Amino acid sequence: MNAEKLARGALTLTVIAISLIIFRGSISIFNSIVIPLALYIILYDFSPGEFLTTFFAAFFLVALFFSTQVFFMVSYGLLAFLLSAFAERGIFLRIVILTLGAASSFLIAIWITDLILGTAIQRALTALAGGSQAGFYLLVLGEGIAAGVVLAAVSTWLKRRLAGR
């Protein structure tokens, strides 16, 4: 890994840490946009080994300082992978794939976080949705749609910008 890539990897870790510090609680949905995009940028021209090294460094950073976000970090890594894997596809397909990936991975991350760490994220979101389980699932789907649409749109712009370097 050369000095430029090492610096970009360190900058990515910094962006992830700052995002997790700033966007907590009900506004943590912004993490589902900022963190996958930060990972997507380095995934664009890093080798798989370099990307995995940076991702695992970010994962350990999150595990040490933001333990309730550790399972969501896996979700963000999945979204970055989906951004990269479907970068050449049409915008509608990317939105659908990213929405499904985001909503399902958020749901799984919520369940695992509640189960392993003893948090009450699902209960809090259910209360936010009016106490209805259906409302909870619609809320998570809404978050997935918002994340999917924004990620697809911004990644299109980023891809053009990165290709022009």
CORQUIMO-V944321 format. One record per residue. N is the residue number from 1. RES is the residue in three letters. SS is DSSP state (2 for helix, 1 for strand, 0 for the rest). PHI is phi in degrees with one decimal (999 if undefined). D_FIRST is the distance of its C-alpha to the first C-alpha in Angstrom with 2 decimals. Layout:
# CORQUIMO-V944321
n: {N	N}
res: {RES	RES}
ss: {SS	SS}
phi: {PHI	PHI}
d_first: {D_FIRST	D_FIRST}
This chain:
# CORQUIMO-V944321
n: {1	2	3	4	5	6	7	8	9	10	11	12	13	14	15	16	17	18	19	20	21	22	23	24	25	26	27	28	29	30	31	32	33	34	35	36	37	38	39	40	41	42	43	44	45	46	47	48	49	50	51	52	53	54	55	56	57	58	59	60	61	62	63	64	65	66	67	68	69	70	71	72	73	74	75	76	77	78	79	80	81	82	83	84	85	86	87	88	89	90	91	92	93	94	95	96	97	98	99	100	101	102	103	104	105	106	107	108	109	110	111	112	113	114	115	116	117	118	119	120	121	122	123	124	125	126	127	128	129	130	131	132	133	134	135	136	137	138	139	140	141	142	143	144	145	146	147	148	149	150	151	152	153	154	155	156	157	158	159	160	161	162	163	164	165}
res: {MET	ASN	ALA	GLU	LYS	LEU	ALA	ARG	GLY	ALA	LEU	THR	LEU	THR	VAL	ILE	ALA	ILE	SER	LEU	ILE	ILE	PHE	ARG	GLY	SER	ILE	SER	ILE	PHE	ASN	SER	ILE	VAL	ILE	PRO	LEU	ALA	LEU	TYR	ILE	ILE	LEU	TYR	ASP	PHE	SER	PRO	GLY	GLU	PHE	LEU	THR	THR	PHE	PHE	ALA	ALA	PHE	PHE	LEU	VAL	ALA	LEU	PHE	PHE	SER	THR	GLN	VAL	PHE	PHE	MET	VAL	SER	TYR	GLY	LEU	LEU	ALA	PHE	LEU	LEU	SER	ALA	PHE	ALA	GLU	ARG	GLY	ILE	PHE	LEU	ARG	ILE	VAL	ILE	LEU	THR	LEU	GLY	ALA	ALA	SER	SER	PHE	LEU	ILE	ALA	ILE	TRP	ILE	THR	ASP	LEU	ILE	LEU	GLY	THR	ALA	ILE	GLN	ARG	ALA	LEU	THR	ALA	LEU	ALA	GLY	GLY	SER	GLN	ALA	GLY	PHE	TYR	LEU	LEU	VAL	LEU	GLY	GLU	GLY	ILE	ALA	ALA	GLY	VAL	VAL	LEU	ALA	ALA	VAL	SER	THR	TRP	LEU	LYS	ARG	ARG	LEU	ALA	GLY	ARG}
ss: {0	0	2	2	2	2	2	2	2	2	2	2	2	2	2	2	2	2	2	2	2	2	0	0	2	2	2	2	2	2	2	2	2	2	2	2	2	2	2	2	2	2	2	2	2	0	0	2	2	2	2	2	2	2	2	2	2	2	2	2	2	2	2	2	2	0	2	2	2	2	2	2	2	2	2	2	2	2	2	2	2	2	2	2	2	0	0	0	0	0	2	2	2	2	2	2	2	2	2	2	2	2	2	2	2	2	2	2	2	2	2	2	2	2	2	2	2	0	0	0	2	2	2	2	2	2	2	2	0	0	0	0	2	2	2	2	2	2	2	2	2	2	2	2	2	2	2	2	2	2	2	2	2	2	2	2	2	2	2	2	2	2	2	0	0}
phi: {999	-79.7	-62.4	-64.4	-68.4	-62.7	-65.8	-66.5	-64.0	-65.2	-64.1	-61.8	-61.8	-65.3	-61.0	-63.5	-63.0	-65.1	-61.6	-69.0	-72.3	-76.3	-98.3	-118.2	66.9	-68.9	-98.4	-68.9	-60.3	-64.2	-62.4	-72.8	-107.9	-65.5	-68.1	-59.8	-67.8	-62.4	-69.6	-62.9	-60.9	-78.7	-67.6	-58.2	-132.3	-88.3	-71.1	-56.1	-66.1	-66.6	-64.2	-62.2	-61.2	-66.5	-63.3	-67.7	-63.2	-65.1	-60.5	-68.8	-59.8	-65.9	-62.2	-75.0	-111.8	-135.4	-58.0	-71.5	-98.3	-62.7	-76.9	-69.3	-61.6	-62.7	-61.2	-65.4	-63.6	-62.7	-64.3	-63.0	-62.8	-62.8	-57.3	-71.7	-67.0	-109.8	-62.5	-92.0	-86.5	-67.0	-63.1	-63.9	-63.2	-62.4	-62.5	-63.4	-62.1	-67.7	-64.4	-64.5	-63.7	-66.9	-61.9	-69.6	-72.1	-64.6	-60.9	-64.7	-63.5	-63.3	-61.8	-67.0	-62.1	-63.1	-69.9	-82.7	-95.0	72.1	-79.4	-126.1	-64.4	-63.9	-62.5	-66.0	-69.9	-64.8	-63.7	-62.6	-89.3	87.5	83.4	-101.9	-62.8	-61.9	-62.8	-60.2	-65.5	-67.0	-64.1	-65.2	-62.8	-60.7	-62.4	-64.2	-64.6	-60.3	-64.3	-62.1	-66.6	-65.6	-61.7	-63.7	-67.6	-69.3	-66.7	-62.9	-64.7	-63.3	-61.0	-64.3	-66.5	-69.0	-68.6	-82.6	-73.9}
d_first: {0.00	3.79	6.75	8.17	6.13	6.33	9.87	10.62	9.89	12.14	14.56	14.85	15.79	18.22	19.76	20.31	21.92	24.07	25.14	26.24	28.11	29.89	30.70	32.67	35.71	37.33	34.81	31.80	31.95	29.87	26.97	27.29	26.55	24.10	21.69	21.47	20.98	18.12	16.45	17.57	15.95	12.39	13.61	14.76	11.74	8.97	9.28	11.68	9.65	7.10	10.47	12.32	10.28	10.96	14.43	15.34	14.48	16.74	19.22	19.62	20.00	22.67	24.27	24.69	25.98	27.18	28.47	30.74	27.86	25.91	27.46	27.16	23.37	23.44	25.64	23.28	20.44	23.06	24.02	20.51	20.42	23.94	23.07	20.44	22.70	25.76	24.40	26.50	29.64	32.55	32.62	35.41	33.65	30.48	32.75	34.56	31.51	29.79	33.14	33.81	30.32	30.51	34.10	33.84	30.64	32.17	35.34	33.68	31.59	34.87	36.75	34.22	33.78	37.57	38.07	35.56	35.44	39.05	38.49	40.98	38.83	40.85	44.10	43.10	42.07	45.24	47.29	45.57	46.55	50.17	50.20	49.85	47.45	47.58	46.72	43.69	42.42	43.19	41.32	38.17	38.67	39.09	35.83	34.18	35.87	34.87	31.20	31.26	32.97	30.86	27.52	28.77	30.04	27.14	24.54	26.66	26.48	22.73	22.13	24.29	22.65	19.06	20.45	22.06	18.99}
